[in-house]
Amino acid sequence: MAKGVNSTLVYILGALFMVSFVFVFEAMLTVFSMFYSDAFAKKLVQIERNTKGISKHEQLDIRNCDLFEGSWVLDDDLVPLYNTTTCPFIRKTFDCTKRPDRQYLKYRWQPTACHLPRFDGRDFLKRYKGKQIMFIGDSLSLNNYDSFLCLLYVSVPGINYKTKLTNQSVTVIFEDYDVSATLFNSLYLVDVEEEHIGKVLKLNSIKNGEIWKQADVLIFNTWLWWARRKPRQPWDYIKDGGKIVKDMNRMVAFRRGLNTWVKWVETEVDLTKTKVFYQGEAASHHYGEDWGEPGVKGCLNQTTPVAGSIYPGGLPLPAKIVKEVLKNKSKSIFLLDITILTHLRKDGHPGNYNGYGGVDCTHFCLSGVPDTWNQLFYASLLHLTS
């Protein structure tokens, strides 16, 4: 009898212990889960913001935010917006897959007063279904263009596309949305024509404009070739009004060419149909004293951006000319003011890790800095169409 009572008592005590243990364990698990889930959720939100910007429900009012004022922030969670090895549009010139350091891919542009919206390629394709986007300019426009193509290409898995070529342009058509993206090669925007005396740079003529104005979005760029001299200079004379000269001050020529282009935009482009952008002057990094490292030559071995929001070398003269020419033109031309943020990225160039074997401190790696140019382009479009 006593033995049975003792067995029953042991059973009851054991059961109570198990219930208490389970209760305490579940309580601990609940507290731990609450803490861990909250931390994990916050981490996911941070990763989402770092890699894709912010959600549509949180999109900032960029009317009151200067997207071009800010700094580059190191973010170890940052993931490139596309895989360089799987994008079919990247030229070897911009391919930095052989570059041993990868930290240049871990910096994101952080505007001072807001977040930069993510580039939503699917949204872009839907918004511009049946439309044509055209980049007009030199090889920096090509740098930008290749980035743009990759951003659209990865946004819709398995998207169909075809390519068309002419003597001066390449067009990629994303067939599922009938969106055309064109690069039109124009080193000066104004014309260079063959005449009996040789090739003439005409500061008052834009004949290719008849092709350009058919597009729905235009992104222009020029400067790189204005300072080039022989043997790389692709003209023999300059025509300024009715006067032909062998040469002239290149900054004066650049300003006059830009003024001709602005006049063309305002008189020839249907601004109710077509959005016009000017891509600010990008940066070459050849002299270390420009970014506070006297004695350094070129961009080789540069692995970090210039810290902060101010470039020690200041705003280059061509960029100042652009701002002066475009002053009070915001109703007709939107300035993608990438100059300072690009100058800060002395680490973003291919250097000697590119497809042709030379040292390139002028163009930028893809993926890389031009992806941010296109994020800013997309954000600006959202502002202009809202």
Secondary structure as the mmCIF struct_conf table of DSSP 4:
data_model
#
loop_
_struct_conf.conf_type_id
_struct_conf.id
_struct_conf.beg_label_comp_id
_struct_conf.beg_label_asym_id
_struct_conf.beg_label_seq_id
_struct_conf.end_label_comp_id
_struct_conf.end_label_asym_id
_struct_conf.end_label_seq_id
HELX_RH_AL_P HELX_RH_AL_P1 ALA A 2 LYS A 52
HELX_RH_3T_P HELX_RH_3T_P1 LYS A 56 GLU A 58
HELX_RH_3T_P HELX_RH_3T_P2 ILE A 62 ASN A 64
TURN_TY1_P TURN_TY1_P1 LEU A 67 PHE A 68
BEND BEND1 GLU A 69 GLU A 69
STRN STRN1 GLY A 70 LEU A 74
TURN_TY1_P TURN_TY1_P2 ASP A 76 ASP A 77
BEND BEND2 LEU A 81 TYR A 82
HELX_RH_3T_P HELX_RH_3T_P3 THR A 84 THR A 86
TURN_TY1_P TURN_TY1_P3 PRO A 88 PHE A 89
HELX_RH_3T_P HELX_RH_3T_P4 LYS A 92 PHE A 94
STRN STRN2 ASP A 95 ASP A 95
TURN_TY1_P TURN_TY1_P4 THR A 97 LYS A 98
BEND BEND3 PRO A 100 PRO A 100
HELX_RH_3T_P HELX_RH_3T_P5 GLN A 103 LYS A 106
STRN STRN3 TYR A 107 PRO A 111
BEND BEND4 THR A 112 CYS A 114
HELX_LH_PP_P HELX_LH_PP_P1 HIS A 115 ARG A 118
HELX_RH_AL_P HELX_RH_AL_P2 GLY A 121 ARG A 127
TURN_TY1_P TURN_TY1_P5 TYR A 128 GLY A 130
STRN STRN4 GLN A 132 GLY A 137
BEND BEND5 ASP A 138 ASP A 138
HELX_RH_AL_P HELX_RH_AL_P3 SER A 139 TYR A 153
TURN_TY1_P TURN_TY1_P6 VAL A 154 SER A 155
BEND BEND6 VAL A 156 VAL A 156
TURN_TY1_P TURN_TY1_P7 PRO A 157 GLY A 158
STRN STRN5 TYR A 161 LEU A 165
BEND BEND7 ASN A 167 GLN A 168
STRN STRN6 SER A 169 PHE A 174
TURN_TY1_P TURN_TY1_P8 GLU A 175 ASP A 178
STRN STRN7 VAL A 179 ASN A 185
BEND BEND8 LEU A 187 VAL A 190
STRN STRN8 ASP A 191 GLU A 195
TURN_TY1_P TURN_TY1_P9 HIS A 196 ILE A 197
STRN STRN9 GLY A 198 LYS A 202
TURN_TY1_P TURN_TY1_P10 LEU A 203 ASN A 204
TURN_TY1_P TURN_TY1_P11 LYS A 207 ASN A 208
HELX_RH_AL_P HELX_RH_AL_P4 GLY A 209 TRP A 212
TURN_TY1_P TURN_TY1_P12 LYS A 213 GLN A 214
BEND BEND9 ALA A 215 ASP A 216
STRN STRN10 VAL A 217 PHE A 220
TURN_TY1_P TURN_TY1_P13 LEU A 224 ALA A 227
TURN_TY1_P TURN_TY1_P14 LYS A 230 PRO A 231
BEND BEND10 ARG A 232 ARG A 232
BEND BEND11 ASP A 236 ASP A 236
STRN STRN11 TYR A 237 ASP A 240
TURN_TY1_P TURN_TY1_P15 GLY A 241 GLY A 242
STRN STRN12 LYS A 243 VAL A 245
BEND BEND12 LYS A 246 LYS A 246
HELX_RH_AL_P HELX_RH_AL_P5 ARG A 250 GLU A 268
BEND BEND13 VAL A 269 VAL A 269
TURN_TY1_P TURN_TY1_P16 LEU A 271 LYS A 273
STRN STRN13 LYS A 275 GLN A 279
HELX_LH_PP_P HELX_LH_PP_P2 GLY A 280 GLU A 281
STRN STRN14 TYR A 287 TYR A 287
HELX_RH_3T_P HELX_RH_3T_P6 GLY A 288 TRP A 291
TURN_TY1_P TURN_TY1_P17 GLY A 292 GLY A 292
TURN_TY1_P TURN_TY1_P18 PRO A 294 GLY A 295
STRN STRN15 LYS A 297 LYS A 297
BEND BEND14 GLY A 298 CYS A 299
TURN_TY1_P TURN_TY1_P19 LEU A 300 ASN A 301
BEND BEND15 THR A 304 THR A 304
HELX_LH_PP_P HELX_LH_PP_P3 PRO A 305 VAL A 306
BEND BEND16 ALA A 307 SER A 309
TURN_TY1_P TURN_TY1_P20 PRO A 312 GLY A 313
BEND BEND17 LEU A 315 LEU A 315
HELX_RH_AL_P HELX_RH_AL_P6 LEU A 317 LEU A 326
TURN_TY1_P TURN_TY1_P21 LYS A 327 ASN A 328
TURN_TY1_P TURN_TY1_P22 SER A 330 SER A 332
STRN STRN16 PHE A 334 LEU A 336
HELX_RH_AL_P HELX_RH_AL_P7 THR A 339 HIS A 343
TURN_TY1_P TURN_TY1_P23 LEU A 344 LEU A 344
TURN_TY1_P TURN_TY1_P24 LYS A 346 ASP A 347
BEND BEND18 HIS A 349 HIS A 349
STRN STRN17 GLY A 351 GLY A 351
TURN_TY1_P TURN_TY1_P25 ASN A 352 ASN A 352
BEND BEND19 ASN A 354 ASN A 354
TURN_TY1_P TURN_TY1_P26 GLY A 355 TYR A 356
BEND BEND20 GLY A 357 GLY A 358
STRN STRN18 ASP A 360 ASP A 360
BEND BEND21 CYS A 361 HIS A 363
STRN STRN19 LEU A 366 LEU A 366
BEND BEND22 SER A 367 GLY A 368
HELX_RH_AL_P HELX_RH_AL_P8 VAL A 369 THR A 385
#
